[in-house]
Amino acid sequence: MGIPRDPGAAADLVATGEPRPIDAVRSGDEWWGSVLCAGFDSAVNERGNAMRWPHGPRRYDIAILAELAALRPTT
């Protein structure tokens, strides 16, 4: 988002920068900024997070393949 890591510089940006729109989501009483994902990508993340092997980015690749194999059309 272009926010500096330095707290002073980040505060300056907040005080003097131009506002811009971002995605905002409310869950209960909490607001957070992100991209809301639901469906295939969420299933891949859930599967990948539950896997113990492999470690690193390959875990996500394996989870994609497993979810693709399990994917069925909805009616």
C-alpha positions in Angstrom: 0.0 0.0 0.0 3.0 2.2 -0.1 3.1 2.9 3.7 6.6 3.4 5.0 7.9 1.1 7.7 9.4 4.0 9.6 6.7 5.1 12.1 7.5 8.8 11.8 7.3 8.6 8.0 4.1 6.6 8.2 2.6 9.2 10.5 3.6 12.0 8.1 2.0 10.2 5.2 -1.3 9.8 7.2 -1.2 13.5 8.1 -0.3 14.9 4.6 -1.1 12.1 2.1 -4.1 11.9 -0.2 -6.9 9.5 0.8 -7.6 6.5 -1.5 -10.1 3.7 -1.5 -9.2 0.3 -0.2 -11.2 -2.9 0.3 -12.6 -3.0 3.8 -14.4 -5.9 5.5 -16.3 -6.0 8.7 -16.4 -9.2 10.7 -18.5 -8.8 13.9 -17.3 -5.5 15.4 -13.9 -5.6 13.7 -12.9 -3.9 10.5 -9.9 -5.0 8.4 -8.5 -4.3 5.0 -7.9 -7.1 2.6 -9.3 -9.1 -0.3 -12.3 -11.2 0.6 -11.8 -14.7 -0.8 -14.5 -17.4 -0.9 -14.7 -20.6 -2.9 -11.9 -22.4 -4.6 -9.1 -20.2 -3.3 -10.4 -20.5 0.3 -10.5 -24.3 -0.1 -6.9 -24.3 -1.3 -5.7 -22.2 1.6 -7.6 -24.4 4.1 -6.1 -27.5 2.7 -2.6 -26.0 2.5 -2.7 -24.8 6.1 -3.7 -28.2 7.3 -0.8 -30.0 5.4 2.3 -30.9 7.4 4.4 -31.6 4.2 5.9 -30.1 2.1 7.2 -27.0 3.7 7.4 -23.7 2.0 5.6 -22.5 -1.1 5.3 -26.0 -2.6 2.7 -26.7 0.0 0.3 -24.3 -1.7 1.1 -25.8 -5.2 0.2 -29.3 -3.9 -3.0 -28.0 -2.3 -4.0 -26.5 -5.6 -3.5 -29.8 -7.4 -5.5 -31.7 -4.7 -8.4 -29.2 -4.8 -8.5 -29.3 -8.6 -8.7 -33.1 -8.4 -11.6 -32.8 -5.9 -13.4 -30.0 -7.8 -16.9 -30.8 -8.9 -19.4 -28.6 -10.7 -22.3 -27.2 -8.8 -25.8 -27.3 -10.0 
